[in-house]
Amino acid sequence: MPAISHTKAAEAHESAAKIHRTAAERHQKGEHKAGLEHSEKAMKLSETAHEASKGAHAKSKAAAH
């Protein structure tokens, strides 16, 4: 079902954004090691979110035909 796929993709993007913000906060505080760790986690989550978005788009496209 495309709606569920889009919801899961959106949740993945929101999680990645939250970790990106945490990484930025750590860097601003001078906690660069922690910032780097959060940045790496955020990048992985962003990649997962991107794949989820592609899957949701494919399901939407299939449902439209």
Steps between C-alpha positions, in 0.01 A plus 500: 500500500662828389372708795676281755820507294494880486436521875796272573720703264395823672574353843847394380567852371384651830731268695793592280423871537489467879842334506638764260381771741661316791827480306487874434434572869797287604730675253380841624587394854847398386421132554641404162548127564136465605398725210683275256337189643156659466585619149593148393180358648299776332656423164404132530147594600479745209601225259236269650241777470596559137456131420163501679393800293598327178302194605195710588522679167517169315192374685312821421597476136386136483170584669437784254513264202 
